[in-house]
Amino acid sequence: MRTDEEVPLTAGPMGESEQIARDDAHLQSLGIKPELRRTLGFLSNFAIAFAFISVSTGSFGNFGVGIGLSGPVFFWTWFIVIAGQLLVALNFAELSSHFPVAGSIYQWSKRLSNRTLGWFTGWFYFWAQVITVSAVAVIVGYVIAGFNGGGQEFLDSPDPLGITNMHIFICMVTLLITTVVNGFGVRVLAILNNIGVATEILGMLVFAVVLLFFANNQPVDILFSFEGTDVAQNGNLLATLALGLYMSIFIVYGFDTAGTFGEETVDAGRQAPRGVLSSILVSGAVGVVFFLGVILASPNMADTIAEGAAGGFPIATIITSTLTTEIAAGITFGEIYLLVILASVFVCTLAIQGAASRLMFSMGRDRHLPFGGVWGHVQPRFKTPANAAVAVGIIAAIPILLSGPYNAFVLSIMATGLIYVSYFLCNLGVFMARRKGWPHKAAWFKLGSWGTVINGLALVYGAVMILNIALWQSDIFGDWGTDGRLFWNPYVNSFLTFLGEPIEWLPAWPLFETMVGLFLVLGILYYVIAVRGKAHDVEGVDPTGDML
């Protein structure tokens, strides 16, 4: 019997074709037939994971949450989340070195724990990723609206075809382009991601430096001030800081994407874990410098907090109103920032859809989704999971079309929560495998004796963050249950619409808990009927990681 560890580690330089042959042999030892085109190098693998995290996209959409609910002190929550997610990333890096296969946490959990836990890990993660695609496509519209100063009026105006409004039109065009790229060209995907990531890193660092040196309007000690936001929690500073965690929580995830593109990466056992860790470390560093520059550049902190609490985009307001110097042809430095954000948001949509497509492909290949054979099919000419990419694009469009762009954006709260649930389930399964002695042999990246400790700490971190997302307005939680919780975990009957009409008959249940329960019930029904007891998986692996 062969295990993933029995394929010899890379030793010394070799040609790309020889390395691809070794990668394919590793994949075959895992029971998987190599079908996807293996062309990505380290930079492209890193870029896809970095683009999924996309600090610029997340900060544009969620900076207002942090500053509005916690004031400038929310800056320190970035360090908490980066440190916690780094624990998760270290665990995932070792997993991606052993199992560099499409589907990442679904495959890792299934192979090292059991089929049931693995399936539910993938089930929750799939829906979370698809809804995140919807939410990021919505942000594209908000960024474009910032160029002409039209705001919501522009987004509500009729589209060029006279069918719907401009916001929905922009979302649909974005999804159409990302679907074509993901479905029919992994090299185009890599090129666009590389360009987008280079633009994002360079752009954010340049803007941060310019803001720090030429637009510094606040004293440094304001970073330790809540600026009155704690009043809403009756002075409970810990609860106020926990609300500020939302911004960072809603940005830092998706680093496992470097692993899910493992079947398309050359020397994947080495490059995938490097991509996992590099994406979170670079994101963390860029975020620290950028958030520092933006917070200190706020012309009026009270106005910035008010705009954030009202659901606005104060990060864009600060930059466009502060950096008004014209560069050329009437274009200001602030407008260049919007161009950087637009490129980053588009590439982020591209990367998340790519990850969701690979997960759908992986679960379809195992016949673990309805019509699995269709989603597990590889397009023969382009060697991509084209059917899965098209399906993800269509499913992501549904919330936008039925409930509207704003409501689809709010649904991303639930999606983020589901991602944390998925990560927790995967870490739980791997922790149990470690307790039984896994890994039996080393891969390129290894945690050694620290593996169980890091894995355990990652579980504790994940549990605390899930609890923080789930706390909602209730007398049970006291000062932790104020209206601030409803800002990002609203009741489902307070915002959901269907074709523009409010769904008033829905119960007053919090969004995150309701959607977790809904997907859990649907998942149990499907798993019992179509998956449990049916030997569809492309491989067989016992709980210790050995091939059956």
Summary of the structure (lengths in Angstrom):
residues: 548
radius of gyration: 22.7
end to end distance: 6.9
largest distance: 67.9
contacts: 2076
relative contact order: 0.18
helix: 71%
strand: 3%
